[in-house]
Structure formats: structure tokens, C-alpha cells
Amino acid sequence: MTDVHFYHLTRSSLEQALPEVLEKVLARGWRAVVVAGSAERVESLTQHLWTYRPDSFLPHGDARDGLPEHQPIWITPDDVRSNNAEVLILTDGAASTHLDDYARVCEMFAGANDEALAEARRRWRTYKEQDHGLTYWRQEPKGWVQQT
């Protein structure tokens, strides 16, 4: 079964945390699909990844760029695996019916949003029933800490 990692954002926004996760994905030689909640959100994340740090960028694309098979990071509002990715990153409450197509799924959710927290808990229970390997990471003052 697919490993599912929950990332509970308590100290930063998705825009601040997502590049760090994507850098780790690329460092392993993996590809990623990032599913966002809307086409507007895709555009926002796409622009952010070009400018999040002045000394680097994350190679990525979306439907406007085309050629998903050439993109190590594909950002989309759709539940598709267009770039043969090993990692699926779900944001903005997006869901997928294709978890088993990936080696790892990352659920990133805002801890200050009660609705997002309740949805993450519901998904945890569902994934547990489906026998996925589960890991929960929470942002703490010293960085990401794995919770038990």
C-alpha cells in the first residue's frame, strides 16, 4: 500500500512549506504531482515556485506549459498522474482516487482551519482502514516533528 504523510501546517502557509517538501522529492530523484483546489490556485503556486527563493527555483509546469511528461513537478487542479510521478501532494482539501498509483502521498493542510483539520482526520481514518502506511508531521518551533 501507498505511504501517506500528513503535513499539519501550524507555523507557515502552504506557499512557505510546499517548496521544502518539493525540494526533498527532487533530491530523491522522484517526480511529483501537486493537486490544488482550483485553476487560480495552480497559477498562484506556479508563480510562487519561480520566485520563492532568489537563489534557486523548482522546475515545474502546468497545463499552460504542456508536456507534462517532461515536468518533474506537475501542478494541476485535476486528479491525474500526467508526469509518471512517484509522489502525489494534495493541497486545499483536494482528494484522489488514485493513491495506489504513487509510492507516497502527502496531505498538506492548514492547522488553523477547523474544517481542514476535520477533513484530515476523516482521511486519516479512511486511509487507515485501507491499510495505507501513515505518518503524521506537525510544524513545531524547531521544524517538522513526527508525531505518534
C-alpha positions as CSV (number, residue, x, y, z in Angstrom):
1,M,0.0,0.0,0.0
2,T,1.0,3.6,-0.5
3,D,2.6,5.5,2.3
4,V,0.6,8.6,3.2
5,H,2.3,11.5,5.1
6,F,0.2,14.2,6.7
7,Y,1.8,17.6,7.0
8,H,0.0,19.7,9.6
9,L,0.8,23.4,8.8
10,T,0.8,25.3,12.1
11,R,3.6,27.9,11.6
12,S,3.6,28.6,7.9
13,S,1.4,28.8,4.8
14,L,1.3,26.2,2.1
15,E,3.3,28.6,-0.1
16,Q,6.1,28.5,2.5
17,A,6.0,24.8,3.2
18,L,5.5,23.3,-0.2
19,P,8.9,24.2,-1.7
20,E,10.7,22.5,1.1
21,V,8.7,19.3,0.5
22,L,9.2,19.5,-3.2
23,E,13.0,20.0,-2.8
24,K,13.1,16.7,-0.8
25,V,11.1,15.0,-3.5
26,L,13.5,16.1,-6.3
27,A,16.6,15.3,-4.1
28,R,15.4,11.7,-4.1
29,G,15.2,11.7,-7.9
30,W,11.4,11.5,-7.8
31,R,8.7,13.4,-9.6
32,A,5.6,15.0,-8.1
33,V,2.1,15.9,-8.9
34,V,0.7,18.7,-6.8
35,V,-3.1,18.8,-6.9
36,A,-4.5,22.3,-6.0
37,G,-8.1,23.3,-5.3
38,S,-8.6,25.4,-8.4
39,A,-7.1,26.7,-11.7
40,E,-6.4,30.0,-10.0
41,R,-4.6,28.3,-7.1
42,V,-2.5,26.3,-9.7
43,E,-1.5,29.7,-11.2
44,S,-0.6,31.1,-7.9
45,L,1.5,28.1,-6.8
46,T,3.2,28.0,-10.3
47,Q,4.2,31.7,-10.0
48,H,5.4,31.2,-6.4
49,L,7.7,28.3,-7.2
50,W,9.6,30.5,-9.7
51,T,10.2,33.2,-7.1
52,Y,10.1,31.6,-3.6
53,R,13.8,31.9,-3.1
54,P,16.1,34.3,-5.0
55,D,19.0,31.8,-5.4
56,S,17.0,28.8,-6.8
57,F,13.8,27.6,-8.4
58,L,11.9,24.3,-8.7
59,P,11.4,23.0,-12.2
60,H,7.7,22.6,-12.8
61,G,4.8,23.1,-15.2
62,D,1.1,23.1,-15.5
63,A,-1.5,22.7,-18.3
64,R,-0.5,26.1,-19.8
65,D,3.1,24.9,-20.2
66,G,2.1,21.5,-21.6
67,L,4.4,18.5,-22.0
68,P,3.7,17.0,-18.5
69,E,5.9,14.0,-19.2
70,H,8.9,16.5,-19.2
71,Q,8.0,18.2,-16.0
72,P,9.5,16.9,-12.7
73,I,6.7,18.7,-10.8
74,W,3.2,19.0,-12.4
75,I,0.7,21.3,-10.8
76,T,-2.9,20.7,-11.6
77,P,-6.5,21.0,-10.2
78,D,-7.2,17.6,-11.6
79,D,-6.6,14.1,-10.2
80,V,-4.2,13.0,-12.9
81,R,-0.8,11.5,-13.0
82,S,0.4,13.1,-16.2
83,N,4.2,13.0,-15.5
84,N,4.7,9.5,-14.2
85,A,5.2,10.9,-10.6
86,E,6.1,8.8,-7.6
87,V,4.7,11.4,-5.2
88,L,1.3,13.0,-5.0
89,I,0.8,16.1,-3.0
90,L,-2.7,17.0,-2.1
91,T,-3.4,20.6,-1.1
92,D,-6.5,22.8,-0.5
93,G,-8.6,19.8,0.5
94,A,-8.1,18.1,-2.9
95,A,-8.7,14.3,-3.0
96,S,-7.5,11.5,-5.2
97,T,-8.9,8.2,-6.2
98,H,-5.5,7.0,-7.4
99,L,-3.4,6.8,-4.3
100,D,-2.1,3.3,-5.2
101,D,-0.5,4.8,-8.4
102,Y,2.1,6.6,-6.2
103,A,4.8,5.5,-3.8
104,R,4.0,8.3,-1.4
105,V,1.1,10.7,-0.9
106,C,1.5,14.0,1.1
107,E,-1.6,15.5,2.6
108,M,-0.8,19.2,3.4
109,F,-3.4,21.0,5.5
110,A,-3.7,24.2,7.5
111,G,-3.9,23.6,11.2
112,A,-5.7,26.8,12.0
113,N,-8.6,25.8,9.7
114,D,-11.1,23.7,11.7
115,E,-12.7,22.4,8.5
116,A,-9.3,21.3,7.0
117,L,-8.4,19.7,10.3
118,A,-11.6,17.7,10.5
119,E,-11.2,16.6,6.9
120,A,-7.6,15.5,7.5
121,R,-8.8,13.4,10.5
122,R,-11.5,11.8,8.4
123,R,-9.0,11.0,5.7
124,W,-6.6,9.5,8.2
125,R,-9.3,7.1,9.4
126,T,-10.2,6.2,5.8
127,Y,-6.6,5.6,4.8
128,K,-6.0,3.5,7.9
129,E,-9.0,1.3,7.0
130,Q,-7.4,0.9,3.6
131,D,-4.1,-0.3,5.2
132,H,-2.0,2.6,3.9
133,G,1.2,3.3,5.9
134,L,0.5,6.6,7.8
135,T,2.9,9.2,9.1
136,Y,1.9,12.5,10.8
137,W,4.2,15.5,10.7
138,R,3.5,18.7,12.6
139,Q,5.3,22.0,12.4
140,E,6.9,23.0,15.6
141,P,9.2,25.9,16.5
142,K,12.2,23.7,15.7
143,G,10.8,22.4,12.4
144,W,8.9,19.4,11.3
145,V,8.4,16.8,14.1
146,Q,6.9,13.4,13.5
147,Q,4.1,12.7,16.0
148,T,3.0,9.3,17.2
